Every structure is written in structure tokens, then in C-alpha cells.
Amino acid sequence: MSAQPQSFLGAAANDTDALETKEWLDALSAVIGEEGGERAHFLLETLIDHARQAGIDVPFSAHTAYVNTIPTDQEERCPGDIEIEERLRAYMRWNAMAMVVRANRLNPDDGGDLGGHISSFASLATMLGCGFNHFWHADDGAHGGDLLYIQGHSAPGIYARAFLEGRISEEQLLSFRQEVDGKGLSSYPHPKLMPEFWQFPTVSMGLGPLMAIYQARFLKYLHARGIADTSKRKVWVFLGDGEMDEPESLGAIGLAAREKLDNLIFVVNCNLQRLDGPVRGNGKIIQELEGEFRGAGWNVIKLIWGGYWDPLLARDKEGLLRKVMMDTVDGDYQAMKANDGAFVRKNFFGKHPKLLEMVAKMSDDDIWRLNRGGHDPQKVYAAYHKAVNTVGQPSVLLVKTVKGYGMGKSGEGKNTAHQTKKLTDDDIKSMRDRFGIPIADADLPKLPFFRPAEHTPEARYLHERRQQLGGYLPKRRPRSDEQLTVPGLDAFQAILEPTAEGREISTTQAYVRFLTQLLRDKDLGPRTVPILVDEARTFGMEGLFRQIGIYNPKGQLYTPVDKDQVMYYREDKAGQILQEGINEAGGMASWIAAATSYSTNNRVMIPFYVYYSMFGFQRIGDLAWAAGDMQARGFLLGGTSGRTTLNGEGLQHEDGHSHILAGTIPNCVSYDPSFAHEVAVIMQHGLKRMVQDQENVYFYITLLNENYPMPGLKAGTEEQIIKGMYLLDEAAPGPLSVNLLGSGTILRESQAAKGLLEQDWGVSANVWSCPSFNELARDGQNAERWNLLHPTELACVPFVTQQLSRTSGPVIASTDYMKNYAEQIRAFIPAGRSYKVLGTDGFGRSDFRSKLREHFEVNRHYIVVAALKSLADEGKLPAAKVAEAIAKYGINVNKINPLYA
């Protein structure tokens, strides 16, 4: 929504009856004075509605004047000691600056600086200080604790505060961005790297606001279902105005308003600058965001001007100052703070003679002190107070600040502020003087940190404020206090058994049966969180609609069209399913909230998010990486997986690479099972690791929509399934043998190829089910590393090598994924054995499964040819046999490589 500067005085020139206008305004003022703002608001809305019904075009405007939302006389007064808080902020500003500057003076032999950011915290210090001192509760048992999504680039300031609190040592400050030795501080908020400190990773721009919205909704969900009392808790989200250009930043604000998430507060730090220059040099970012949020239904609180402006605004009877405030664009506002008072007098107040007259008795220094709202602790407190007491709406605070506040000529208001990591001696001295830091001139070159002694009023105040609020923040719980026991594998016996003749099922159905059984467990059932993105019927999960209901805070205000059916669409205030609609990013953010509930809520939850596998890691890969950072625990289910199983859907839907992407996330454990019993074994194992043992991993399992007979679990193969490889069909004795490896749907092509090899060519074949080439590769790489670093000790043998060493002959791996997936284990094939890989490289397309497998050269005929070619390469068969097989199976040797087709 565009928000160009506009004049609010221009209407007077078109007024045909000024006296009548004055009477209306006087009447409205009387209502406001006698009956309050709510009555005035009601009257105005009623008049507007009446005008529209009379056919009068009343344009909608989501914008208000470019002044503070809260009038001065309605500000809640801050109960704190403003002077002490100002001194504490000064110490934090200094220590944050010193930490970054000292880190960039190290000059290592291999070159390069460590980086870091000073300017973001400089603009945020007052807002963060107000929250820590007066609003943000820690988890003290009675209060579950507020959740803080802190603007990532302000991390140095958070460390500086923790240093004053005694939670971080000077040694740690000196090791900022030096983490390899285990005593440093992470560059940004990273729970993986500081698991007892940071809760949420936020520096991948846009993910913080998206995840926070679903986090706030999940708190409401837990409360509605009676799992946890979250009624007192708030989710606070600190964002940069430049970050709001990320589509994810605004993508879910409608959900927040629709579900009335009054436990959610966005604070947008509008310092008007992004990394390279102005956010909206020709416009006004605060006005633009006001329109976006107000239009979506949020409570918008603008905090633009600090208290030094109040007397001037009170004298602005003609509205000239407000007009200039509105007409001045952000690029010019940035310039005002990058220069001095004389510049502001000339270029801002100089826009009208009466404004120059208004400030005639003010010195240039007085004009320079005219502050922005985000640097006024009283006004920040008033804005926060209004936000936390708002009911029925999420709130957004649009707070104007100065980037690099206090950095002086080196960065204050400058386009280079974000990249400024080093300050000159003069800049450092100027900052020391400006903020009254008690460090002598002689010590300035050493840039010492400063922490007031424990007995001082500042130190006592700092600790007392946090004690009143339940403890220190940020703080993360690495393990839940809960101890839940996972049922044994025998609880899922029905899924482990072979299917009866004519009762074929898919692995998707096996998953649904597993989930249904889990929901019956008295302990784990209520903790199970099925998450859908409008595909329940695709995956055969519609039976859960009536069984456990779909969560909706309004319940179901309508009669569903399928109410007369057994599996009707049932929404409920205490529903268990999270139905996110056509919204993969929202589904993933919802999953993350549930998957980290053990930490954020001290409640172990078990989320199962099922979706088209193509629209998983490829679409929301950054969120999946963040989930790893956040130590998420839960199941991601990639349905209709593989390049050739989803016949008819085509290029955009057919997934041949999600397992490769999953393998890039260190704590994501991924499987591509072929059979129902594999699904059950893997999922029960995942429950034990994540729920019972509270291990910080999450599982990605791909599922198929093909129905076929399930062979059932072969006793003793459970551990091998988990490790990623077991012998499914053993070769018959014979002079020539090969080993066929497969996963997912293509394993059945390997089984069919075994029959052709034995029947047509006299070659026996072992068929190996490999539910996870990723796990096999990790095991092999771990063994290689051990052997590299322990050359004199007994060598570690990769699991692939162990398994295949019991057999002989070439090895052929075939999957419904790109060749890179199975190529990962090449190094671990026993020495002297050939290894060929078939895969589905290239764009997908629509057709029947058999045609797609022929196109991608992964069907039984290509597997047979690959096996014969391997034997021929070893001199065990004449090459003419390979050519004979190609002819026999009608393979077109001149067709284009599917990679390029």
C-alpha cells in the first residue's frame, strides 16, 4: 500500500462553508471532551456508514497524521528510575561498541575481520531497555515467560546487558564471533550455538515475524486444549523497517488479526535505513506500514516524536508543523540526523517562516536535541503499556529512531552505519563523553569494558527489575522437565504385518494408521499435533476431521455442507488439527512452534506436518534450516514423493531432490521407505529419540501414494532399517550375481529386475532395501573421519561396507531421486566392486508411472541393463549380452538424456 506524504491542510481551500465545518468540529471536540474517544469513534463510524448507504463515495484511508498515536496527556507514566535506566543503557551501548571494535582489531595472520554490528543496537537500546526493565517476564513457574524475537543485528547489545547482569564473562565478550574453541559468543541469535541463551534465530530476514505469528497462535492453541496456561504470556518481535520488505514479514499478518492474537506485539524499529541506504527515501515507511497493518486489522501505535517535540506541537495551532512533518520524506529525515542543529533549522523549520519563528529562541544544540520517539524512555513505556493492555487485536509499534544513535560522525544517520565496525579514537572519545562513561583518557586506547560494582544503585536496580519480572532473559530451556514414555514397536503390530491378498496399501496409508494408533495413546495422543496444508483428503486423513477436530478459536459458526457424512469437516475451539490452508510456509512455521514447544512451553508436543514433498525443502528451505538451529523435534512427511510416483501432475509437483536438500541439514534424519513396516519402525524409533530421549533431531520421511502388497517386517532387521540398509530378497546360488539397491517406489523395480535377471540371463541378485542413503552416507563419512584421525587404531568399517562384504558381484543402486542421492555411498562400496547409480535427474512431466520410469531410465529394464553392463565391464559377460538386452526390452538408445529433455 503506497504511503506518499500528503497534506492534511489542503481541504481548507475547498471548504464552501467554513462556519458549518467549525460547528461540526466543535461538536466532535465536545463529544471527545465529555464522553471520550470511544464514543467519538462510534459516531464517526456511524456517520461514515450512513454516508456510504446514501451512495456517497467515502474513500478508505488506513493512515493517520504523522504524529504519535498516544496524545501526551494520555501517556501512562513510567514507574522506573529514568536516570538510572539511562546510565545502564549508556554502559550497554559502550560495552556493545567495545566488543565489536575490539573483535575487529585482532588482525589474524590469514587476514579478514570478524565483523559485527554497532548501529542497530544503538537505535534500539531504549526500546530493549524498557522491555527488560518493565515488561518482559521470565518463566518463574507462575508465569510461563514471554518470548522474545530479538532483531538479530542487535545481538551485541543483548550480550552487553547480560555482561552487566553477570551472566556473560569478560572472556566471552573478548571472544565475540570466535566460537570454535567453545567459549565465544555467536554472531547473531542461534539456539544451536548458545542453547541456554538464545530462543529464536532471527537474522534470516523475514523468518522472525512469520515464525512469531505462528508461535503466538500456538500459545493460544495450547491454552484452548488445556495443555498449558499461556494466558499471561506475550510474544514480542523486534524488526527492522527494511526487513519488512521481505514477503514473509507481512505474509501472515492477516492470520494474526483473524485469530485475534492479542498476545502478539511487533516492534518495528523505523530508523529509516537498510544496509545500503534509505528504506523509503522518497516516501514514509511508517505511513506505509501503518496502512498495511491497520488494513489487516492490527492495533497500530505510532511513536514518532520524543518529548522534546511536545511543546512545539502544543504551540502548532495552525497545523503548520504537522504539515511539514507529513510532507518531509524519509530521505530528508535521515539527512537531518546525519548533520547538525543548524542544518535542521535551515532545511526543516526553514520550510515556513512561522516555523523559523517558532524555534527562533532555541539554539542549534536545542534543535539537535529534538529527539525521535524511540529514544524517549517515557514515550516508549507508554507505547508498550498500551500494547500489552490491548485486547482482541495484535499490536504493532512503529517506532522512529536514528540508526547509529550515539556513534557520532562515524555512523550516526549515515548510509555506512550498518557496515561500521571500527571507530576512530576521536569517535570513541566522543561516545565516552556523550554517554558519560567513567573511563579515563589514558585507558581509552585499550577500550575497556565497564561494569558498575555490585553495591552501586545501578547494579542493584538492574537485578531488582529482573527479579520482579521472574528472572533473566533471554534464556532458553534445552530440555523439558516432562518425561514421556513411547510405546514399543509392538503397539503398531498391525502395520508390521504383511498385507492380505487384495488388500494392498500405500506407505501414506501406513503413516495414517500409525498416527491413528498414536492418537489412541493416553499420554502421547493429546500431545500429537497433525498439521495440514489443505491436502488431508489427498493423504487419506479426512477421517481425523471428526475424530479430533480442526482447531479454530471461533469454533464452527456454520453448518458444514458434508455434516451428514461420517467424516465431515469439523472445526472446534479445542480441535487438535492445525489446518493452515494452502500455505506451506505457514505450515512449516506452525510445525516449528510445536516442534520447539519442549523448550518454549516446557510441554513436549509431537507435530506431524504432511505435504507434497516437492513443496517442502525446495519451498521453505530457510525455515527448515532455522528449525535445525532451533533444535526442533518432530516429523515432516513428504507425501506423493519421488519423480515418477505422482503420475499426471507434472513438472512442478514431481520431487526428485528433497532428500538431497534434507541431507544438508545436520540434525535432519531422513528416510525414503518402501514398505509399511519400514514406516512403522522408523517412526517408532523417531518417537523414542525425540520424545523419550529428548534428542535434538527431526525426521523427514517421504511417503508414496502407490498401493501394492506389503511384505511385513522380517524379524531382526529393525536396527538395519534404522541404519539405512537391509537384505530384502536373497540371491539364489549361481555363478553370476549382482546386488540391487533401492528405496521408495523404485525398490519394487529392483525386485522386478531380479526376476528378469534370473529368468532371462541366468544372473542371481540380492535385493537390498535402503530406506536412507543419507544415513548410510553420514555413517560412512563418520567412519572415514575416525580412520583419518586414528591411523594406529582398529579401523572403523562403514555400515554399507559391512553389509555388502557378505556378498559378491557388482552393485547397482536405483532410486526415484537424482543420482547424487545414491552416489553418496560410492566411497563405501567394498574395494574392487563396481557401482552404478540410476536416478531421475531432469524436469518431471505428466504421464503414467511406467512411462515416467522409462523416460527417466530407472525402470526394471534399465536396472537389468545396468547390471549386465557391470558384469560385462568385469569381464564376466560378453558385451554383446548387454546389446541383446537393450534390443530385447526395446530400449531406445537414441533418445535424449532425461537430464536435458
N, C-alpha and C positions, 0 to 999 in steps of 0.2 A: 504494500500500500504506500503510495507516494506521500511524502510529507514536506513539501516545499514551504519555505517561510510565507506567511500570509498576514495581511493587515486586518486587525480587528476594529480599526477606526474608520475604514473606508465606507462602512454602511451609513455613517452620519451624513455623508454628502448626498445620499439618495433619499433622505428622510423627508417625506412630504408633510409631516405633521409632528414637529419636534416636541410640542407640548403634550400631545397624546402619548408619544413614546416615553416622555418623562413620567407621565402618570402611571403607565404600566410598570416602569422600572421602580418607581416609588412604592407601588403596591407590592411588587415582588420583594423589595427590601423590607417592607413591613412584615410580610409573612416570615421571612428568614429571621428577623429580629424577634418576633413574637412566638412563632410556632416551630422554628428550627428548619434545618436544611432538608430533613426528610420530607416534611410537608411541602416545602417549595419544590422538591424534586417530583413529588407526586403530581402537583398541579401542572408543572411543565410537561410531564409525560402525558397527562390527560389532555392538555391543550394541543400537543403535537398530534396525538391520536385523533382528536376531533377534527383537526385541520386536514389530516390525510383522508379521513372518511368523507370530508366535504369536497374531496378532489383536488386539494391544494398540494402542489409538489413541495414537500419539505425534505430537502437533501439531508442524508445522514452524514454526520461528522463524528468520528471517533476521537477527534483531537480537542484538547483544551488549550488554554493560553499557556505561553512558555514561562510559567511561574510554578512555584511549589504547590502541590496538591493540598497540603495541610496549611491553612492560614496560621499565622504566628500565634494568634490568641487561642488556637485550638491545639497547640502542641502539648503533648504530655511531657512534663518536666523530667529530666534525667535525675535519678536519685543518687548518682555516684559523685565521687570527688573528681571533678573535671580536671583540676590541676594535676593531681597525682596521675590520672589516666594519661594526660598529655605527656608527663615526664616518662612514663612507661613506654608510650608509643615512640618517644624520641630515642630511648635506649634500643628498642627493637629496630627502628629504622637504621640506627648506627650499626648494630651488630649484623643485620642483614647485608648492608652495604659492605662492611668489613669482610664478611665471609666470602662474598663474591669476588671482591677486588683482590683479596689475598690468594684465593684459589687461582686467579689469573696472573699472579706474579711468580708462579713456580718455575716456568720456563724449562720443561724437561728436555733431555738431550735429543729426543726424537721429534721435538717441535710440537706446535699446536697448543692452544689454550683449552681450558676446561669449560669455559662459557659460564652461563648463569644469568640471572635477570635481577635488576635492581628496581627498574621503573614501575613494574606492575604493583609490587607490594607498596611502593612509595605512594601510589594513588589509592590503595585500598586500606592503608593502615588504620584509619579512623573507623571505617566500617567493620573491619575484623575485630578491632579492639572493643567496640561497643557490643558486638555479639558475644565475645568471650567473657566480658565483664558483667553482662546483664541478662543475656537471653538464652544462651546455648547450654542446655542441661546435659550432663553426662549420665550414664546408666548407673544409678545407685540402688537398684532393686525396686524402689517405688516408682521411679520414672525410667522408662526403657532407654532414654537417651535420644537426643536429637542427632540427625545425620547431616554431615557437612560435606558438600561437594565444593571443594575449595579451588579457586582459579589456579591452574597448575603453575603458571609463571610466578605466582606469589609465594611459592614454597620457601624461599629464603626467609621471609618474614615469619612464617609459622615456626621454622627452626629457631629463629631468634627469640620468639616468645617462649618456646619450650626450654631454651637455654636459661632464660631468666627464671623459669619455674624449677630449674634443676633437673629436668627430665632428659636433657641432652648435655653432654660434656663439651668442654672447650676442644678436646681432642677430636670429637666428632665434627664440630664446626670447622676445624682445620682440615678435615678430611672430606669436605663437601665435594661431591661428584667424584670421589675416589673410593669406590666400593669393593674392588676386587679383594682386598685384604679383610673385608668383613667388618670394618669399623666406620665406614663412611656414611654419608647421607645421600639419598637418591636425588637426582636432578629435579624430579617432579614427584607428585604423589603416586607411589607404587606400592600397593599392599604386598606384592610378591617380594619386594626388596626390603621393606620395613613392615613386617607382618603384624606388629603390635602397635603401630603408629597410624599409618595411612589406611583409610577405609576404602576410598574410591579413586581410581585413576581418572584424571580429568583433562590431561593435556592433549589428547587427541581431540581437537576442537569439534564441538557439536555432540559428542557422545555423552558428556556430563548432563546436559539438560534433558536429553532423551531418556537416559537411564534413571535420572532423578524422578521424572514424572511417573514412571512405572514403579519405582521404589515407593513413592508416596501412595500410589494406588495399592501396592501390595500390603502396606501397613493397614490400610482400610480393609482389605481382604482378610487379613489375619484376625482383625478385630471382629469383623462380621461373622466369621466362622468360629469365634470363641477360642481361638488358639493362643492369642496373646492380647493383652490390653495395650493398645497403641494409641489410646485417646489423647494422651498428653504430648505426644511426640510430633516434632516438625522436621521437615526436610528442607534444608537451606542450600541454595545453589548459587554459587558466585560465578558470574560470566563476564566476559569482555564484550563490549559493543561490537567489535569486529567479528567475534565468534558467532554473533547472531546471523551472519550471512551463511553459515553452514546450514544446509537444508534440515539436518537433524535437530538443530537448535529450536526451530519453530514447528517442526513436523508433528508433534504430539500435543501442542498446547490446547487443541480442541478437546482432546480426551480429558485433560485436567479440568477444564471448565465443565464439561458434560457430566463428569462424575463428582463435581463439587469438591475437589481436593483442597480443602481449606487447611490441610496440614503441609502444604507446599508453598514455599516462598522463593522466588527468583530475585536475585540482586544483580542487576546489570550495571557493571562498572563502566559508565559512559565517559571515558577520558578522551573520547573523540578520535583516538588514534589506533591504527592497527600496526603491523610490523613495518610497513613501508611508508605510510603516510596517513592522511585523514580517512576516517571511515566513510563519512559523507561530507566531503569538503564543500559541495555546492548545496547541501540541504541541512537537515537537522535529524540526526539519528534518534534522539529522544522522542521527537514527534512521530517519526515513522514507527518506532516500536510501540509507542502508545496506541497508535491506530491498530496495529497487529493484535496486540494483547486485549485491548478494550473490545475490539470487534469479535474476538474469540470468547469473550465473557469473563475475562480476568478482572480482578480488582487492581487498578493501576495507581501507583503512588509515585509521583514525580518529585524528586528532590534535586533542584537545580541550583538554587542560590543559598549561600550561607547567611548567617545572622548579620554580618556587616552590611548587607544589602537592605535589611528590613527598614531602616529609617528612610532610605531613598525611595523605596517602593511606597512607603506610607505617605510621602510627600508628592507622589506621582498622581495628582488629582486629574490631570488631563489624559493620562494613559500614554504619554509620550515615551517614557522609559520602557514600558511594557511593549510598545510598538517596536522600538529599536531592538529590544531583546528578541522579539519574534523575527524581525527582518534580518538580523545578523546571522550569517551562515556559519556552520561549524568550522570551516577552514579559517575564517576570521577569528573565531573564538580561540582556536589553537594558537594563532599568532599573538593574541592578547597576552597569553601566559608564557609565550616564548620570548617576550620582550620586557617592558617595564611600565611603571605607572604613567609616565609621560606619553608613552605610545598608546595606552588605553584611553587617556584623556583625549588625545587627538583623534584617534580612529574609532572610538566607541561613543563617548559622550559628545564628541565633536560633530556627530551626525545631526544635532539640532541645537540651536543657540540656547534654548531653555534648559537643556541638559548640561551644557557647559556652565550655565549659571548655577544649576543645582549643586555642582561639585566645585564651585569657584573657591570656597573656603577650605577645601580639602587639599592636602599636599599630595605630591606624586606618590609618596610612600603610603599615604592613607588610601589612595585609589588602588595601589598594588595589593593592599591588604583585603580588598573586597573579595571575599572567598566564595568558592563553589560549595554546593551543598554537601558533597561527600567528605569535605574536610571540616565540617562543623559537627562536633560530637553531640550537641543538644538536638540538632535537627535530625541527625542520623537516629538517635534514640527515639525521637517522636515517630519517625517513619517506621522503624522496627516495631514499635509498640502498636501502631495502627495495624500493621500487617499480621502480627500474631493474634490480634483480637478480632480479625475478620472471620466471619462465619459464612459458610456456604459458597465460597469462591477461593480459588488460588490467588495469590498476590504476586505482583511483580513490582519491584522498586527500580525505577530508572534514575540512577544517581550520577550526577555530573561531577567529574573530578579532573585533576590535572595529571597526566602521565609524567612520571618522573618528579613528582612533587618533592621539593627539597633538594634536588640534585644540582640546582643552580645552572650555570651556563653549559655544563657538560651534557645536560639531558632534559631539563625541565621544559615540557611542551615541545621538544624538538622531534623531528621525524626520525632521528637516530636514537631516540631514547631506549627503544627496546633492545638494540644491539650494544648499548653501552655497558661494558663490563669493567672498564678501567677508568679511574678518576685521577685527575692531576692533583698535586699536593695542594694547590690553591682551592680546588673543588672540595677536597676533604676538609681543609681548614674552615671553609665557608659553611659546610654542612655541620661541622662541630659547633661553630658559633651560632648558627641559626637555630639549632635544637638544644643548645646548652649542655652538651655532653662534657662531663668533668674529666677531660683528658688534657694533659699539659702539652704545650707545643713540642717539647723535646721528645715526647712519646709518639707524636703523630706519624712519623715515618714507619713505625712498627705496626700501625693500625691495630692497636689492642682492642679486644672485646671489652665491653663494660657490663658488669652485673652488680646491682646495689647489694650491700651487705644484708644479711638476713634480718637484722634488727631494725632496719630502716622502715619508715612509713610506706615507701613504695613496695618493698618486698612483702610486708605484711598485707597490704591491700591486695596485691596480686594473688596471693594464696587464699586470702579470705573470700574473695569474689568466687574463685573456683570451688572452694569448699561449700559455699552457699548454693552452688549450682551442681553439686553432686560429684565433683572430681574434675580431672583434667581432660582436655580434648586438644587435638584429635587423638583417639585411642581406638584400637581395633582388637576384637576378641578372636584369637586364632582357632579356638576350638569351642564347641558348645558344651555347656555343663550337662546336657542331656546324654543319656546312654540308651540307645535304642538297639534292639536285637533283631537281626534279619532272619527270616525263616530259612530253613535249609532247602537244598535243591529239591528234596522230595516233596516239598509243598507244591511244586509245579510239575508233578509227575505226569499229568495228562498231556503236557506239551512235549515231554521227553519221549513219549511212546510213539511207535510207528503209526502212521495214519492207516485207517482201514481202506480196503479197496473201494474206489469210487468216492472217497471222502477226502480228496486232495485239498490242501490249503496252501496259502502263501505265507511267507515269513512275516508279512504285515499282520495277518490273522494270528500268527503265533504271538506277536507282540501284544495284540489286543487281549488275547487270552491271558497272557502273563499279567498285564495291567489290571484286568478284571479280577484275577486271583489276588493280586496285591491289595486292591481296594477292599477286599474282604478281611484283611488282617486288622485286628482290633487296634494295634499300635501304629502300624505303618499306613494303614488305609487312610486315616484322616490327614496324614502328612503328605499324601500323594497329590501332586498338582498337575493335572493334564492341561497342556497349553496347545491351543489350536489357532490356525490362521485360515479359518473358513474352509477347511478341507476334511472335516470329520467324516462325511459320507464317502469321500474318496478312499479313506483308510478304514472304513468299516467300524467307525467309532460312534455312530449316531445313537447306539443303544445306551451310551453313557448320559445322554441328554436328560432322560427321565430319571435314570438311576441316581445320579449325583447332582444334576442341575448345573446350569451355567451361571456364574457369578454376575449379578447386576445389582448395584446399590439401590435401584428403584424397584427391584423385584420384577414382576411381569404385569404391566398395566393393560395388556391387551390379551385377547384370546387367540392363541396361535392357530393358524389355518389347519394344522395337522393334529389338533387336540384329540381327535377321535382315534388316532393311531397309537400303537403301543410305544413307539419311540418318538414321541412328539418333542418339539423344540421347547424346552422348559427353562426359563430364566428364574433366578431365585436370589433373594438378598444374601442367603448363606450358601449359594451354589459353589461347587468345588472346581468346575472347569473354568479356565480363563480363555475366553473366546475373543481373539484380537482382531477378527475380520481380516481383510486382505492386506496384511501389514507384517511382513517378515521382520523388519527392524523392531517394530513394537513387540512382536512375539519373542524376539531374542532378548530385548530389554526386560520384558516380563520374566523370562526364564532366568536371567541373571539375578533379578531381585529375589526370586525363590531359591536359586542355587547358592546364594550367599546368605540366606536367612540364618544359618547356623551362627554366623558372625554378627550380623546386624541386629538380629532379634533374639539370639540365644534359643532359637527354635529350629530344629533340623527339619527341613522340608525336602521333598523328593520330586523335582519337576521333570516332566516328560514332555518335551516340545517336539511335535512331529510335523513335518512339512515336506514339500517336494525337494528332493536332495539338491537339485540344481539351484534352488533359491536359498541355499544355506550359506556355506562359507564364501561362495563366489559373491553373494549379495551383501552379506553382513560380516565379512571377514574381520573388519576392525573391531566390531563388538565381540567376536569370538576370541580375538587376541586379548581384549580387555577382560573378558571372562577368565582367561588364563591368569592374567595379572591379579585379578580379584580372588583367585583360588576358589573358583566356582565348583560346585559339586552337583551333578545331575546328568540326565540323559538327553542327548539330541538324537532324534530319529530322522534319518533322511529317507523318506518314502519314495516309491517309484524310482529307485536308484538304478544307475548304470546307463550306458549309452544306448542299449538295444532293448531294454525290457519294456519301455514305455512306448509301445507301438502307436503310431498315429499322431503323437503330439509334436514331434519335430525338433528343430534346431535349438530353440530357446529352452526347451524342457529337458532334454536328454543329457544327463550328467555323466561325464567320463573322467572327472578330475577332482571330485570333492575329497577323496581320500588323500590325494596328494596335498591338497590345501590343509586338511586336518593334520597331516604329519608335520606341518611347520610349527604347530603349537605344542611346546614340550610337554604340557600336562594334559593334553587331549589324547585319550586312549581310544583308538578307532578300530572297528571291525566291519567286515563285509560278509556276514554269514549267509550260508546257502540253505540251511535247514532249520526247522523249528527247534530241534533240540539244541542246536548251537545258540540260537537266540536266547533260550532259557538259561543255559549255562553261563553265557556272557553277562546277561542282565542280573542274574543272582550274584555272580561274582562282583559286578559293579556295585550292587547294593551293599555288599559286605565291605568293600573298600571305602566307599564314600559315606555310608550311613553308620555302619557299626564301627569301623576302624577310623572314621573321620580323616581319611586320606585326601589330600588336596589334588584330586584329578577329576576330570569329567569325561564322560563316554560319548562317542559318536558311533552310532550303529546304522548301517544302511539296510533298508528293507525293500522287498520286492512285491509286485502285485501279480506275479505269476502263480497259479495254482498247480501243484504237482505232488506226487507222493512223497511223504517224509519218512526216511528210513529209521528214525529213532536213535536214541543215544546208545553207543557201544560202550559198555562199562569199561572204565579205566582210561577213557580218552578225555576226561574233563579237563585235566591240567594241560594237556596238549592243545585242546581247543583254545584255552586262555592264552597259551604261549604263541598260538597262531598257526599250528600245523599238525595234522594227524593223518594217519593212513586210513583212508575210507574204503578202498577196494584193493585187495592184494592181487598181484600178478600171478597168473598160472605159471608153473615151471616151463621153461623153454630156453632155447639157445639165444634168442634175442629179446631184450627187454628195454623198456623206457619208463620214465616217471612223468606222469602228467599232473601238474599242479594247477589248481583253480580256486576261484572264490565266487561268491554271489551266484548269479544266474548262469555264468559260463562254466561253472564246475560241472553242470549237467551235460554240457557239450563235451567236456573231457571224459565223462563217463561213457557217452555215446561213442567217442573216438576210441576208447579202449576196446569196445566191441568190434568196431571196424578193423582196428589193427590186428586183433586176434583172428577175426573171421577172414579178412581179405588178404592179409600179409604175413600171418604167422608170427606176429610180434606180440609178446605179452606186455602188459602195462600195469604198473601201480598207479592208482589214482589217489592223490593227496588233497584233502580239503585244507585250504589255507585261509581261515577266516580273517587273518590280519597280516598282510605283507609289511605294514608299518611296524607292528610289534616285532616281527621277525627281524626287520632291518635294525631296529633300535637294540635288540638283543645282540645281534652280530656286531654292530658298531661298538657296543659296550665291551664285548669280548676282545675286539681288536685293540681297544684303548688299554684294557688291562694288560694284554700281552706286550704292548709297546712300552708300558711303564714298569713292567715286572719281568724283564727278559730272563732272569735267572730262576724264576719260579715256574711251577707247573702251569702250562698254557691253558687258558680258558677256551672251550670249544663252543662256537655258536650253535644255537638250537637247530638251525637249518642243517648245519653240517652233521650234527648228531643223528638227525632223522634220516637224512639221505645216505649216510655212510653204511646203513644196513642194507642198502640196495645197490644195484649196478645199472649202468646204462645212462643215456642222455636224459636231460631234464627239460621239459617244456612247460612253461607257465602261461596260462591264458586267463584273462580277466575281462570284465566289461569296462575297464578303465584304461587310461593312457598307458603306454608301455612303461613309462617311468615308474609306475606303481610297483610292478613286479620286478623291474630292473634293480630295485634297491637291494635285493639279496644276492646279486650276481657274485659278489666277492666271497660269499659264504658257501657257495656250491663246492662240494668236495673236489680236491685237486684232480685234474685230468678228466673231469666230466664236462661235456658241452652243455650250454644253457641257452635256450631260445625263448624269447618272450613274444607273445601275441597280445595286442591291445587295441583299443578303439580310438586311436589318435585321429583327430579331424572333427569337423562340424557334424552334428547329428542331423537327422532328417526323418520324415514320416514314412512309415511303411510297416509291413508285418515283421514280427521279430525274426523270423527265418531269413527274410530278405535283408534286414539290417545286419544280421550276423554274417551273412555272406558278403555284404558290402564292406564291412569293417574287417573281414578276414579273420574272424575269431570263431567260426563255427567248427563242427566236428571234422569236416573235410580238411580245412586248413590246419587243424591240430594234427591230423594224421600225416599230412604232407610235411609239416614241420618235424614230426617225429622221424619219418623216413629219411628226410634230408639230414638230420643229425646223425642217424646211423650210417648214412652214405658218407658223410664227412669223416666219420671214424673208420671208414673202410670196411664196414660190416655188411653193407648192402651196395649193389651197383647203382650208380646214379640213374640208370635207366628205369629203375623201380620207382623213383620219385616222379619222373616224367610220366610213367604209366599211371600213377595215382592221380596226377593232375588231370590227365585225359579221362580217366575213369569217372572222376567226380565232376567233370565238366567245368573246371576252374578256368576262367578267362584270364590268361596270362598278360593280356594287353590292356586290361582295364586300368584306369588311373589309380594311383596311390590314394587311398581314402583320406590321407592327411591333407591332400590338396584338392580333393573332389568338391 
